[in-house]
Structures are given as structure tokens and as C-alpha cells.
Amino acid sequence: MTRMAALVLAFSLGGLHAAEAQTYGVRFQNNSGQVVYRIYSSPTHNNSWEQDLLGSRVLQPGQYLDVIFHNVANCYYDVLVEFASGQQFTDTWDICTYSQYNIN
């Protein structure tokens, strides 16, 4: 299994005090049997997606991507996964409670 890692730049959360923000490490695990082409994850209150977490890479079946989210004040994040086939799905999850997101 190939290990892929990425560091996500701090999300801009206006008006946030440093003491309120947390850092969370999460793993996106591809259990789908398909190649994942893009992964986006943003706080639920954002009106747009942050940058693609995979960048120019893809996530093969069985691979995972480790990401560090900085300045997390709201634990609920939306996620958008796009497969190489063009199929997409969206979901909402709690990154403060679950350190792994399984792509099935």
C-alpha cells in the first residue's frame, strides 16, 4: 500500500481566537474499489469548496491520504469525492469525532 500524505493550509475563519481553534489529523481511506480523482473538504458554513486535497495525484483502491486541518472551530465538514469515472458523492462528517473518513 502506498502512503500518500498532504498538509492542508489553514482555513480562513474570520474572528476566530487562537485558543478556540484546534488541529485535527484525519485519514481519507479509499475502500471503494475505484480510483479517486478528487477530494474536497470544507467547513459546512463555507459557500465554496477548498482546494482539491489530492492535487495532481489520485488515490488508488486501498490507498489513503493523511491530512492535517488547522484552525478548526466548527467540527462539521462537507466532503466531495470524485472518482476517475466521473461519479461523485457528497457527505457531511465530524472531523473532531472521527479521525478516518472511509470512501466506500
N, CA, C and O of each residue as an XYZ file, in Angstrom:
416
protein
N       0.850     -1.167      0.000
C       0.000      0.000      0.000
C       0.898      1.234      0.000
O       1.827      1.342      0.801
N       0.616      2.132     -0.881
C       1.381      3.363     -0.969
C       0.804      4.386     -0.002
O      -0.411      4.563      0.083
N       1.676      5.045      0.713
C       1.207      6.059      1.655
C       1.307      7.421      0.999
O       2.366      7.809      0.506
N       0.201      8.142      0.995
C       0.177      9.493      0.448
C      -0.144     10.435      1.596
O      -1.030     10.154      2.403
N       0.560     11.538      1.673
C       0.290     12.494      2.742
C       0.207     13.896      2.167
O       0.883     14.226      1.193
N      -0.618     14.702      2.774
C      -0.753     16.090      2.343
C      -0.986     16.954      3.558
O      -1.569     16.513      4.548
N      -0.537     18.164      3.480
C      -0.768     19.139      4.537
C      -1.680     20.217      3.983
O      -1.359     20.871      2.991
N      -2.805     20.392      4.623
C      -3.764     21.383      4.173
C      -3.452     22.700      4.868
O      -3.275     22.744      6.086
N      -3.387     23.767      4.089
C      -3.140     25.084      4.658
C      -4.293     25.475      5.566
O      -5.415     24.993      5.409
N      -4.009     26.334      6.495
C      -5.017     26.759      7.469
C      -6.225     27.356      6.767
O      -6.094     28.160      5.844
N      -7.411     26.946      7.223
C      -8.636     27.517      6.685
C      -8.844     28.889      7.305
O      -8.583     29.089      8.492
N      -9.299     29.803      6.524
C      -9.536     31.162      6.993
C     -10.874     31.213      7.719
O     -11.933     31.038      7.116
N     -10.805     31.455      9.010
C     -12.019     31.531      9.818
C     -12.015     32.873     10.540
O     -11.519     32.978     11.662
N     -12.560     33.885      9.905
C     -12.529     35.238     10.429
C     -13.088     35.344     11.831
O     -14.092     34.712     12.160
N     -12.425     36.154     12.665
C     -12.900     36.400     14.016
C     -12.602     35.288     14.994
O     -13.126     35.312     16.107
N     -11.803     34.333     14.642
C     -11.521     33.192     15.496
C     -10.335     33.487     16.399
O      -9.296     33.947     15.926
N     -10.477     33.234     17.671
C      -9.375     33.394     18.609
C      -8.537     32.129     18.605
O      -9.075     31.030     18.466
N      -7.222     32.269     18.758
C      -6.315     31.122     18.695
C      -6.678     30.049     19.709
O      -6.528     28.861     19.425
N      -7.152     30.442     20.886
C      -7.475     29.467     21.928
C      -8.667     28.601     21.545
O      -8.809     27.493     22.062
N      -9.532     29.083     20.644
C     -10.720     28.336     20.248
C     -10.438     27.331     19.136
O     -11.192     26.373     18.965
N      -9.381     27.535     18.393
C      -9.086     26.696     17.230
C      -8.335     25.440     17.644
O      -7.561     25.449     18.601
N      -8.574     24.370     16.913
C      -7.900     23.097     17.149
C      -7.298     22.600     15.845
O      -7.660     23.060     14.762
N      -6.377     21.656     15.963
C      -5.784     20.996     14.804
C      -6.174     19.528     14.857
O      -6.091     18.893     15.908
N      -6.599     18.992     13.719
C      -7.017     17.593     13.642
C      -6.347     16.908     12.466
O      -6.324     17.436     11.354
N      -5.805     15.734     12.721
C      -5.273     14.884     11.667
C      -6.330     13.866     11.287
O      -6.888     13.191     12.153
N      -6.607     13.753     10.003
C      -7.616     12.804      9.531
C      -7.069     11.997      8.359
O      -6.166     12.441      7.649
N      -7.621     10.827      8.172
C      -7.228      9.938      7.074
C      -8.434      9.692      6.176
O      -9.511      9.327      6.647
N      -8.239      9.898      4.880
C      -9.228      9.539      3.869
C      -8.800      8.187      3.309
O      -7.783      8.095      2.621
N      -9.569      7.137      3.599
C      -9.243      5.768      3.209
C     -10.111      5.359      2.027
O     -11.338      5.396      2.116
N      -9.475      4.965      0.910
C     -10.224      4.560     -0.279
C     -10.526      3.068     -0.219
O      -9.676      2.242     -0.552
N     -11.729      2.729      0.205
C     -12.204      1.343      0.254
C     -13.180      1.052     -0.882
O     -13.876      0.037     -0.853
N     -13.238      1.924     -1.872
C     -14.296      1.866     -2.880
C     -14.058      0.865     -4.006
O     -15.012      0.438     -4.657
N     -12.819      0.486     -4.245
C     -12.534     -0.344     -5.409
C     -12.406      0.474     -6.683
O     -12.208     -0.086     -7.761
N     -12.517      1.796     -6.573
C     -12.386      2.703     -7.713
C     -11.261      3.702     -7.447
O     -10.876      3.927     -6.300
N     -10.744      4.292     -8.510
C      -9.725      5.329     -8.379
C     -10.411      6.643     -8.012
O     -11.341      7.075     -8.694
N      -9.949      7.275     -6.934
C     -10.469      8.581     -6.528
C      -9.633      9.648     -7.213
O      -8.407      9.660     -7.109
N     -10.313     10.542     -7.913
C      -9.667     11.574     -8.711
C      -9.518     12.887     -7.942
O      -8.510     13.581     -8.072
N     -10.537     13.222     -7.136
C     -10.505     14.461     -6.356
C     -11.191     14.262     -5.012
O     -12.149     13.497     -4.894
N     -10.680     14.970     -3.994
C     -11.329     15.034     -2.684
C     -11.319     16.495     -2.242
O     -10.270     17.138     -2.187
N     -12.497     16.999     -1.933
C     -12.628     18.346     -1.389
C     -13.265     18.230     -0.009
O     -14.152     17.402      0.196
N     -12.825     19.046      0.928
C     -13.450     19.082      2.237
C     -13.369     20.503      2.778
O     -12.297     21.108      2.807
N     -14.506     21.022      3.203
C     -14.600     22.401      3.680
C     -15.546     22.462      4.871
O     -16.454     21.638      4.981
N     -15.346     23.428      5.767
C     -16.311     23.601      6.859
C     -17.713     23.792      6.286
O     -17.880     24.409      5.234
N     -18.704     23.268      6.971
C     -20.071     23.307      6.450
C     -20.577     24.724      6.219
O     -21.467     24.925      5.393
N     -20.037     25.707      6.923
C     -20.510     27.084      6.751
C     -19.898     27.773      5.530
O     -20.327     28.870      5.174
N     -18.913     27.161      4.884
C     -18.327     27.742      3.666
C     -19.291     27.581      2.495
O     -19.987     26.572      2.386
N     -19.325     28.575      1.629
C     -20.181     28.517      0.444
C     -19.480     27.920     -0.762
O     -20.103     27.716     -1.804
N     -18.192     27.638     -0.633
C     -17.440     27.047     -1.743
C     -16.458     26.018     -1.188
O     -16.157     26.005      0.005
N     -15.971     25.164     -2.072
C     -15.022     24.126     -1.678
C     -13.622     24.703     -1.558
O     -13.253     25.624     -2.287
N     -12.846     24.156     -0.633
C     -11.423     24.470     -0.545
C     -10.732     23.759     -1.710
O     -11.403     23.125     -2.525
N      -9.410     23.853     -1.800
C      -8.670     23.222     -2.899
C      -8.760     21.695     -2.826
O      -9.010     21.128     -1.763
N      -8.555     21.046     -3.963
C      -8.544     19.587     -4.061
C      -7.413     19.053     -3.184
O      -6.256     19.430     -3.369
N      -7.737     18.184     -2.237
C      -6.738     17.655     -1.309
C      -5.717     16.753     -1.990
O      -4.600     16.602     -1.494
N      -6.082     16.150     -3.117
C      -5.162     15.254     -3.821
C      -4.196     16.000     -4.736
O      -3.147     15.467     -5.099
N      -4.539     17.216     -5.105
C      -3.681     17.954     -6.036
C      -3.602     17.224     -7.367
O      -4.633     16.923     -7.968
N      -2.401     16.936     -7.833
C      -2.225     16.263     -9.127
C      -2.188     14.740     -8.988
O      -2.002     14.035     -9.980
N      -2.363     14.231     -7.779
C      -2.324     12.781     -7.553
C      -3.715     12.169     -7.629
O      -4.718     12.879     -7.712
N      -3.759     10.849     -7.601
C      -5.016     10.107     -7.479
C      -4.864      9.148     -6.309
O      -3.753      8.874     -5.857
N      -5.989      8.643     -5.827
C      -5.990      7.705     -4.712
C      -6.493      6.360     -5.231
O      -7.682      6.188     -5.498
N      -5.579      5.424     -5.367
C      -5.911      4.092     -5.864
C      -6.705      3.323     -4.803
O      -6.631      3.662     -3.621
N      -7.462      2.294     -5.203
C      -8.157      1.459     -4.220
C      -7.164      0.929     -3.182
O      -6.091      0.439     -3.534
N      -7.528      1.029     -1.914
C      -6.678      0.565     -0.820
C      -5.711      1.615     -0.297
O      -5.136      1.436      0.776
N      -5.521      2.695     -1.023
C      -4.619      3.756     -0.566
C      -5.356      4.721      0.358
O      -6.585      4.733      0.427
N      -4.567      5.529      1.066
C      -5.146      6.538      1.939
C      -4.385      7.845      1.813
O      -3.260      7.891      1.314
N      -5.021      8.892      2.272
C      -4.442     10.225      2.268
C      -4.567     10.791      3.672
O      -5.675     10.897      4.198
N      -3.452     11.154      4.285
C      -3.457     11.794      5.598
C      -3.441     13.305      5.410
O      -2.649     13.840      4.634
N      -4.325     13.982      6.131
C      -4.472     15.433      6.008
C      -4.511     16.035      7.406
O      -5.078     15.448      8.327
N      -3.909     17.201      7.558
C      -3.985     17.944      8.812
C      -4.818     19.195      8.565
O      -4.497     20.009      7.699
N      -5.889     19.335      9.336
C      -6.739     20.519      9.267
C      -6.366     21.426     10.436
O      -6.398     21.002     11.591
N      -6.017     22.664     10.137
C      -5.640     23.645     11.156
C      -6.789     24.623     11.391
O      -7.653     24.806     10.534
N      -6.780     25.239     12.556
C      -7.749     26.294     12.899
C      -9.192     25.825     12.775
O     -10.043     26.539     12.244
N      -9.458     24.630     13.265
C     -10.810     24.068     13.205
C     -11.624     24.602     14.385
O     -11.294     24.334     15.540
N     -12.668     25.344     14.098
C     -13.566     25.854     15.132
C     -14.922     25.150     15.061
O     -15.582     24.960     16.082
N     -15.331     24.766     13.854
C     -16.575     24.042     13.623
C     -16.189     22.635     13.195
O     -15.522     22.467     12.174
N     -16.586     21.637     13.942
C     -16.171     20.253     13.674
C     -16.820     19.645     12.438
O     -16.335     18.640     11.919
N     -17.899     20.233     11.966
C     -18.621     19.627     10.844
C     -18.091     20.134      9.506
O     -18.052     21.334      9.237
N     -17.688     19.174      8.683
C     -17.116     19.463      7.367
C     -17.904     18.731      6.296
O     -18.343     17.597      6.490
N     -18.075     19.397      5.164
C     -18.630     18.749      3.982
C     -17.480     18.117      3.221
O     -16.361     18.630      3.233
N     -17.757     17.009      2.562
C     -16.753     16.349      1.735
C     -17.380     16.032      0.381
O     -18.534     15.614      0.296
N     -16.598     16.238     -0.671
C     -16.992     15.891     -2.036
C     -15.913     14.980     -2.587
O     -14.741     15.354     -2.630
N     -16.300     13.790     -3.008
C     -15.370     12.821     -3.589
C     -15.762     12.611     -5.042
O     -16.929     12.380     -5.357
N     -14.770     12.693     -5.923
C     -14.996     12.456     -7.347
C     -14.104     11.305     -7.790
O     -12.894     11.312     -7.562
N     -14.721     10.320     -8.426
C     -13.993      9.160     -8.924
C     -13.514      9.413    -10.350
O     -14.039     10.287    -11.039
N     -12.526      8.653    -10.786
C     -11.991      8.784    -12.147
C     -13.089      8.562    -13.186
O     -13.002      9.087    -14.296
N     -14.110      7.797    -12.840
C     -15.235      7.526    -13.747
C     -16.142      8.740    -13.936
O     -16.991      8.747    -14.828
N     -15.965      9.775    -13.095
C     -16.825     10.946    -13.145
C     -17.921     10.924    -12.090
O     -18.548     11.952    -11.832
N     -18.162      9.767    -11.475
C     -19.158      9.651    -10.414
C     -18.708     10.484     -9.213
O     -17.519     10.539     -8.899
N     -19.670     11.133     -8.542
C     -19.384     11.962     -7.377
C     -20.349     11.640     -6.256
O     -21.450     11.142     -6.491
N     -19.927     11.929     -5.034
C     -20.861     11.942     -3.917
C     -20.416     12.988     -2.913
O     -19.237     13.331     -2.828
N     -21.386     13.491     -2.151
C     -21.107     14.450     -1.095
C     -21.616     13.900      0.225
O     -22.512     13.056      0.263
N     -21.033     14.390      1.298
C     -21.374     13.917      2.628
C     -20.989     15.010      3.618
O     -20.269     15.945      3.269
N     -21.465     14.891      4.842
C     -21.057     15.754      5.945
C     -20.560     14.853      7.061
O     -21.158     13.815      7.342
N     -19.456     15.254      7.701
C     -18.900     14.432      8.773
C     -18.282     15.305      9.847
O     -18.038     16.492      9.632
N     -18.032     14.717     10.993
C     -17.500     15.396     12.173
C     -16.024     15.032     12.322
O     -15.701     13.936     12.780
N     -15.127     15.942     11.939
C     -13.695     15.621     11.989
C     -13.153     15.619     13.415
O     -12.063     15.099     13.657
N     -13.896     16.193     14.365
C     -13.447     16.192     15.756
C     -13.681     14.834     16.415
O     -12.975     14.466     17.353
N     -14.662     14.099     15.928
C     -15.010     12.795     16.495
C     -14.391     11.642     15.720
O     -13.951     10.661     16.320
N     -14.351     11.747     14.395
C     -13.877     10.652     13.547
C     -12.575     11.048     12.861
O     -12.542     12.006     12.088
N     -11.514     10.317     13.140
C     -10.205     10.633     12.560
C      -9.983      9.942     11.216
O      -8.945     10.136     10.583
N     -10.955      9.135     10.778
C     -10.846      8.487      9.470
C     -12.164      8.608      8.729
O     -13.236      8.379      9.289
N     -12.062      8.977      7.444
C     -13.229      9.019      6.571
C     -13.065      7.910      5.546
O     -12.126      7.929      4.750
N     -13.977      6.941      5.562
C     -13.916      5.809      4.639
C     -14.702      6.111      3.374
O     -15.893      6.420      3.418
N     -14.012      6.016      2.253
C     -14.642      6.197      0.946
C     -15.051      4.813      0.468
O     -14.200      3.986      0.139
N     -16.356      4.564      0.429
C     -16.869      3.240      0.065
C     -17.590      3.266     -1.258
O     -18.083      2.234     -1.713
